[in-house]
Amino acid sequence: MRQEAFKKGIHDGIPIGLGYFAVAFTFGIMGISNGLSIWQVTLISLTNLTSAGQFAGLGIIAAGGSYAEIAISQLIINLRYCLMSFSIAQKMDRRYPWFHRFFVAFGVTDEIFGISAAAPGRLSPYYSYGAMCMAIPGWTLGTFAGAFTGGLLPSFIMNALSVAIYGMFLAVVIPPAKKEKPVFAVVLAAMALGTLFTFAPLLSEISSGFRIIIITVLVAGIAAAVHPIEENPEKEKEAA
């Protein structure tokens, strides 16, 4: 069962790794253009695994910001991963020791959370490890390739690569939204609130990191109250 879950994670993680490679390629080029070495920018990607946080941190580094500024910005931008990790921990198969949750949490990204949440039944940590085996090398090698290539590619290609991650995330969200009405409702509600927080006079002043947190808590909390997941041990056992 562990081997099957690991292979399934690798299979589902392949498109994520390819998408990460394209986006990280842009990050690598930006890192070099802002004065970082190839190994510095590659190490950032290997140890962080967060596109928004890394791009924001790179801007602070380029501006000569302090460690405190970087720490606060990363806390705000990446706090959503804490909520995602809580959700994944509740879904994880209870037969596995507690320490697996720490290793799985390291690899939680928006896309890995998406495929993990969509997986039927209880989640095996080996499924997450399989997905991480594709996502982490894709992100790290993409950064290295971009840093090594430098500024050789024209700007219009870089602009195209920078939006690849959004298309990849849509590919993760749309299939379960088409199958499950509650998921579809959650997507629509998140879109509506995101638009409101972007254009409403007072709400638009809230930082993007806190917007994501507020919208996630509101939408997920209401969805959990209105459409709770029914526990069915026999069904989960068959799915496992």
N, C-alpha and C positions, 0 to 999 in steps of 0.2 A: 504494500500500500504506500509506503514511503517513496519507493522508486517510481511508482505510477504518478503520485502527486508531484514529485520533482520534475518528471518528464512533462507533465501537463503545464507546470509553471514555466518551464523553458519554452514550450510551444506558444503559450499565451504571451510570454515576455519578449518574443522575437520582434514583433512590430514596435513594441515600446523601445527596445534597444536601438532599432534602426532610426526611429524618430528622435530619440535622445542624441544619437550621433550627429544628426543634421543640426539640431539646435545648439549642441555643445560646440560644434565646429565654429559657430559664430562667437560663442563665449571665448574660445581659445584665441581667435583673432583679436577680439576686443582687449583681452588680457595683455597680449603682446604690445598692442598699440598704446596701452596705458603704462608701459614700463615694467611689467612683470616678466620674469623669465619663463621659459617653456615648462620647467619643472615646478615652479611656483604655481602657475595657473593650473597645471595638471593635478597637483596635490590638492588644490582647492576643490576641484571636481570630485576627486576620489573620496574626500572626507566629508563632503556636504550634501551632494545629491539634491540640490534645490535650485531650480533655474531662476526664479524671481529673487530669491535671497542672494544668489551669487552675483547676478547682474547689479543688484542694489549695492551689495558690498563692494563690488569693483568700482562703482561710481564714487563711493566714500573713500576708498583707497586712493583713487586718482585725484580726489580733491584734498588729500592730506588729512582726512578725518581721524579722530581718535578711536582707540579701542572701544571706549564706551559707546560712541555713536554706532559703530558696527554691531556691537552686542545688542543694543536696544532695537536697531532696525531689524536685525535677524530674529529677535524675539517676537516682534510685531508681525513680520511677514510670514514667519514659519510656525506661528502658534497653532495654525489650523492642523498641522501634522500631529499635534498632541491629541486633538479631538479625533482625528482619523485613527490614531493608534488605540485610543480607548475603544472605538467601535470595532476594530479588528480584534482586539483582545477579547471582547465579548463573543465574537464569532468563532474564535479559535477552539479547536478540539481540546477538551479538558483532559484527555488521556496523556497529553505531552507535558513535560516538566515546565515550571514557570519561567525558567531562564530563556526559553525559546522566544518569549514575548519581547525581550530586550533586543535580540538579534533581528527579529522581524521588524521591530519599530525603527531600527536604523535604516532599513530600506524602504520605508513607507514614503511614497510620492503620490501625487494626484492620480497618476495612471495606474500604479500598482494597487492603490486603494480601490480604484474603480473595478479592476478585474477581480480583486479579492472579495469585494462586497457583492459582486455579481455571481461569484462561484456558488453552486448549490450546496446545501448542507453545511456541516461544520468545516472550518478551514484548517487544513493541515499546514504546519509551519514549513514543511518541505515544499509545498506549492509556492509559498512566498520566496523560499530560497532559490527555487528554479527561476522565478521571474527576476529576482535580483541578479542572478548569474548572467542574465541578458541585459538588464537595465544598467547596472553599474559599469561593466566594461564598455557598453555603448556610450554612456555619458563621459567616461574618463578618456577613452580612446578618441572620441570625437573632439574633446577639448585639446588633446595632444596633437591631433591632426591639424586642427585649426591654428594652434599656436605655431606648429612647425611650418605650415604653409604661409603664415603671416598675411600680408596684404596683397597677395597675388591675384585673388579673385575680384572681379568687378563688384561694385556696390549693389547692383540690382539683384545679383545672385544671393548676396548676404541678406538683403531684405526679404527675399523669398524664403530662405532658410529660417529666418527668425519667426515666421508664423507657422512653421510645420508642427510645433507642439500643440497648437490649438486644434488643428485638424485631427491629430492623433487622439486627443482627448475626446473629441466628438465621436470618433470611431468606437471609443470605449463606452460612452454614455448612451448613444442612440439605440443599440440592440436591446438592452434590458428595458429601456423606456418604451419601446414598441411592444414588448411582451407584457409588461406589468403597468396597469393604470396608475397605481400609487407612485411608481417611479416617474412616470410621465408627468403626473401632477407636481411632484417635487421639482422636476426640471423647470416646468413652467413658473412655479412659484419663485424659484431661485432667480430665474431670468427677470421676472417682474420686480422683485426686490432689488436686484442688481441695477436695473434701470432707474428705479426710484432713488437709490443711494447715489447714483451718478449725477442726476439732474436736479434733485430737490435742493433748495437753497441751503438749509442747515445740514442735511445729511451728507451732501457732497463734500463738506469740509472734513469728514471723518477719513482717516488714512485708509488706503486700500487693504492693508492687512487686517485692520479692525472691521472693515466692511465684510470681508470674507468670514470672519469669526461670527459676527452678529447674524449674518444671513444663514450661515450653517446651523447655528444653534436654534434660530427661530424655525427654519424650514424643517430640519431634522426632528426637532422637538415636537412640532405640531404633527408631522407625519407619523412619528412613533406613537403619539397619543390616539390619532384617528385610525391608523392602520397598523396596529402592533403585529409583530411576527409571532405566529402561534407555534409554541413548542410541540414538536412531534418526534419523540425519541426514536420510534420505529422507522419513520421516514428518513431521519438524519442518519440512522445506522445503515440503511440501505444505500443512501447517497455516498456515505463514506466508503 
